[in-house]
Structures are given as C-alpha cells and as structure tokens.
Amino acid sequence: MQSYRQRFPQPPAGAAGFDYLIVGAGFAGSVMAERLASQAGQRVLVVDRRPHAGGNAWDHYNADGLLVHPYGPHIFHTNSAEVFAYLSQFTRWRPYQHRVLASVDGQLLPMPINLDTINRLYGLQLSSEEVEAFFQQRAEAVPAVRTSEDVVVSRIGRELYNKFFRGYTRKQWDLDPSELDASVTARVPVRCNRDGRYFTDTYQAMPLHGYARLFDCLLAHPNIRLMLNTDYRDIVHCVPWRHMIYTGPIDTFFDQCFGALPYRSLRFEHQTLPLPAGREHLQPCATLNYPNDYAYTRVTEFKHLTGQLHPATAVVYEYPQAQGDPYYPVPRAENTALYRRYEAEAAQLKDVTFIGRLATYKYYNMDQVVAQALSQFKQLQRPGTP
C-alpha cells in the first residue's frame, strides 16, 4: 500500500486544487491547517462531516442564551508554555481552575481524594503526614500493578477504591477496573494536602469568548477553505490535493478491514434550570461526580466554566454508552494490538498523515492534541517530507 490515491480516480489534469486536504476540523486538523496556511503558505482544504468546526470542543449559545458545550465540558489546562502561547494568538482567556466534588455516603467530597476528603468522610482531623500513614495502612500489596484496580488498591486500599473508583469506572467503561489498563485510574492523583483543584497544570483557563470563536480565528486565514456537512469520501476523488492530514478514526479509514476498534461513547442530557433568588449557581462547583448512584456519571454546570451572568443556569448529565460517536478508546491489550495492525498499514502510506485522538487511538487532552499537531507540522517542513 504505497499511495492512498490508488483507491480513487485521479482528479482532472490541470484542475485547481489544494496542497493539503485535512479531514476533521477539531484541534488536530485546525491547528495543522493554520500552521500550513500561515507559516508555509500552503493552500488547505478542511473538511468536516459536522455543521461546525471545533470537533467535540465546539460550544454555542442554547435557545435560552446560555453558553454550553454540547459534547460535554471541555476545560483547558496545560503545562506547555508553547501550547498556551500558540493558542493565545487566537483567543483571550478567562482564568479558571476546575473543581469536582464526588457524591459519596451522603456527602459531597473533594475529588481527587485529598486531606479534606478523608477528614470529612471519616470525621477525622488528620494532618498531611498522618493521612499518608492512613493510606499506607489501608493499601494492599500488589506484586505487579497491571490494571486500574491495582493502581488504586495498592495506593489507598479497597474501601476507598469501592467508594470513589469502582462504580464510576464500571459505569464509564462497562468493565470492571480489574479488566482495564492501569492508565485509566492512574490519571487521577491522590493528594495528602488540601489542594482541591482537579488539575494542577501551570496554565488553566477558558477561552474568554468560547471555543467556537477560537476555532473561527484559527481557520480565518485566506489560504484555508472550510467545507462543513461534508464527508471527505464524497469529494476526495474530485478535488485535487497533494497530501492528506487525517484526524478521523483510523479503522474507518481502512474500512475496518481488521475489525472495529472499540470505543465508549456518551449521551448528553442538557437542561436549562431556574435559579433560586439571589443565587448565581445551582451546584457548589462546576462538576459533581456520582460514582455509586444513578445511571449518569457526572453533572456539570456551565456557568462555573464560562463566568456568564444569566438569570437561569445550564447543566449537562453524562450517560456512558456503547454506541454513538467515538469518545474514549477502550484501553485493553487486545485493542492496542488491533490498533497496531492499522498503524502498520498507515505507515506505508506516503501521502497521508494520521494525527489526533481518533487517528492514533489514544486518549489525549486538548493541549496534547495541539502539541502533537505543532510537532507534526514541524516534521512536515523537514526537507524531503511531502
């Protein structure tokens, strides 16, 4: 498999075309488009099946005038000065530090687990040093940490694992943590101090005017053309292009010839709700987790994220499900092995570059996708690269 073009007829000779065809207008595709257009003077066509750019990060004002994230909350955070400086060219920022409380045993407790979580849950007054000993006394010896269950019980024991992690993970993945790679729960730290922030990154902020405006600015260069409501397969054979940047599901690109890569999806239930007199928010913080109760995993109130002033408020309930848009690659060894087969096929293509979450079957934060795109752009500019 030497060229993607072998699967499609060639466009008419001499037809006006593009240097790059970019499939997908999320962070990966939009950053690549902006860099290729502004820094390399390339003509770029960006194609997306949805009626908007921005991928899952897209936001809009709902019918009640509240700024919401239709595909679930997206909170920007990064330790990369390069990524933050790059995006700052296209948006001003609203400082924001995300906080999450988990509903456990009738209380709303800080998540990730910290000193306040333990003291309030058990009615204690431990110090930071004492809570570390508390964890050590409850931790279970695990010969080799391989699964998500191993990660948690080896750090803080089975009781806290059952209260905070097991139910949430089973809802999210429809698998027990003992069946999932260690990376799932390893993403969530355990703290011995009182730091109640969900993230501790150097840069934490929200686009001041929303993500949709950020993407409008990213794609505003005159060398970029954007086609929405369009499946790239409908135009790839009739629009001339030199190189493709593909950000969609890698198994779909190859017509799932080795089988479908498993994903977990989400169903979102959005509601606009009235506020009690004198209240600006309904929830005490942006997100409430429900590890053990209800079919949904969490509820997010958007006004915490956006800072919007409005007499009502908007919330979203998240229900994990098997079918629907691909959100989370399922981290199991057999799925990684299947992805490697597609990766090997992709490596043979001279005129297609695969980047982003779906194209590389990895769970990336937004800043990681931006960093990947910036790195890939630099690689494409090396001599001898298409």
Disulfide bonds with the S-S distance in Angstrom:
none
